[in-house]
Amino acid sequence: MRGDLVRKLAARGLATGGAVLAFLVVALTGATTWGLGLAVAALAATVWERRVRPGADGVAETTLIAAGVLVGYARQLDAGFDPALAATALVLLGMVLLTGPLREAGNREIRAANLPVRTWVPQVAARLSDAVAGLLAGLALAALAGLPAAVALLASLLVSAAAGAVALDLARRRFRPAPGGSAVTRALRRHQPEFVLHFSAPPGSEYQVTMWLPYLERIGRPFVVMLREPESLPTIAAATTAPVVYCPTLRNMDEVLVPSLRVAFYVNHGAKNSHCIRFTQLTHVQLHHGDSDKSPSANPVSALFDRIFVAGEAAIDRYARAGVEIPAEKFVVVGRPQVEAIEVRSQPARGLANPTVLYTPTWTGHHADTDYCSLPVAETLLRRLLDRGATVILRAHPYTSQNPASARQLGRLHELLAADRTRTGRPHLYGAAASRLTLAESVNRADALVSDVSGVVSDWLYSGKPYVVTDMGADGDRFTERFPLAASGYVLRHDMADVDDVLTQLLDTDPLAEARWATRRRYLGGFPAESYAEAFLAAARRELDPAWIPPPPRVATGTPLSSAT
């Protein structure tokens, strides 16, 4: 992503440039105070770089900053050779050199939440670089305050003692593992989980899991969430009471996949899913994190799973239309349980004077052929909506900020809505205020939807209310062939030439009101509203039923999976 690349380059430049500048100012000029201040700023930059680039190797920068701080300290004391300061230098050098290997060793250990075990050693190992940065910042401040070198040595020894304790525990774990398995393994054996939710995706994708957690909990069986990236652990652990375990290695997975497990659920097509699919004693079920006509929703990789839970018959047709051959018995129609909180409007509402319109632009995608984002032309759209007296709820895709151009376009839309709210008093919702609403709450507040090709349209369809789908390509009349869900809505061309006619149909005449109900059944199933989620719950429990005869074990393959959708 271009936004990520810009942040990573900026972080690298600030960390490296700051370290070099701080050392040069301290070593080659008499501006010791300024040099120590620059060292503190450079340390902050190295910490930020590790947030932006978790695998960043900052040994050179940290060593240069440490040398600058110690030179500055000696200058401030102005007492010639100081044995305590020399000893501090040796301790710091050892810590700087060992921090990276300890962090890597810690990153290969299991971390757990919502389990009665403590996994503090890997967490401390992951933060040792920050601890060293904090120590160096403290030494710079101590130098500015003129504190004795013994204070610097004592502080360094305390931090190094903590690092030593971490190193010893990591070595014990590696070379003398507990005979009964790790503490996490023992706790999970006691918990007796019956299914696991395996999740691998970039940071910011946690919504793919959190949308399913309430329904997994309603299955009524103990389960565990297995994460493959550490950044997701705090967010997902806070969203459930079930155990959440971070497994960086295949060996960790062997420890976590205890014998009581029978089913593994997945919410995307992340590449690391193949690490879990190799456990052929489990039944592997793909849930997806939305239903849409996007090309990733008919990913051929789905064929690797034993079961594919889909919202409706339209999803099965989508695979066939894409030429992806999957045996019919793998598909299970379960609806989209997340829509059960959406209120259904059975009668069309036409000619609304002051409508509320939900606008949900998607992101630009990983590749040009999956770029359905309407943000480049959205300002024209919003101005037309405001001219019609509409109140706008603007919910952008979580990945929007990763593209600098999209982020700027979204910022201009926020400014436009803010200005209109000041002028007219209409309670537009956008930014943080809109993100605090669930999708169901947003749908229930709105009378109509304008969306790009995305899963939001399928969820909105449950409400029975009218919607617009933007055509950001050059498909013309073939657009509804590629994206059939758009045929029951109103298609807005990318040049906005038909925006007024489309908004009239959306907000005034709504000629497709009856057609939407047939589409709704095809895309979301015909399950009763009062027990809509039961279709998913019953299907999940059926997979977990020990009396149910699962498909014969498959031969494990090393087929790599595509990136997360």
Salt bridges, closest charged atoms under 4 A:
ASP4 OD1 - ARG7 NH2 2.57
GLU49 OE2 - ARG12 NE 2.75
GLU49 OE2 - ARG53 NH1 2.53
GLU61 OE2 - ARG12 NH2 2.69
GLU109 OE1 - ARG173 NH1 3.73
GLU109 OE2 - ARG174 NH2 3.90
ASP130 OD1 - ARG50 NH2 3.13
ASP130 OD2 - ARG51 NH2 2.74
ASP130 OD2 - ARG127 NH1 3.49
ASP169 OD1 - ARG172 NH2 3.14
ASP169 OD2 - ARG173 NE 2.63
GLU194 OE1 - ARG221 NH1 2.99
GLU194 OE1 - ARG262 NH2 2.71
GLU229 OE2 - LYS272 NZ 3.22
ASP254 OD1 - ARG278 NH2 3.40
GLU255 OE2 - ARG251 NH1 2.97
ASP291 OD1 - ARG318 NH1 3.24
ASP293 OD1 - ARG318 NE 3.16
ASP306 OD1 - ARG554 NE 2.82
ASP317 OD2 - ARG522 NH2 2.73
GLU340 OE2 - ARG218 NH1 2.56
GLU379 OE2 - ARG383 NH2 3.03
ASP420 OD1 - ARG423 NH2 2.78
ASP420 OD2 - ARG426 NH2 3.02
ASP420 OD2 - HIS428 NE2 2.64
ASP447 OD1 - ARG345 NH2 2.97
ASP459 OD2 - ARG336 NH2 3.00
ASP475 OD2 - ARG482 NH1 3.01
GLU481 OE1 - ARG478 NE 3.88
ASP495 OD2 - ARG493 NH2 2.57
ASP500 OD1 - ARG384 NE 3.26
ASP508 OD2 - ARG388 NH1 3.48
ASP510 OD2 - ARG516 NH2 2.83
GLU534 OE1 - ARG541 NH1 3.84
GLU543 OE2 - ARG307 NE 3.18
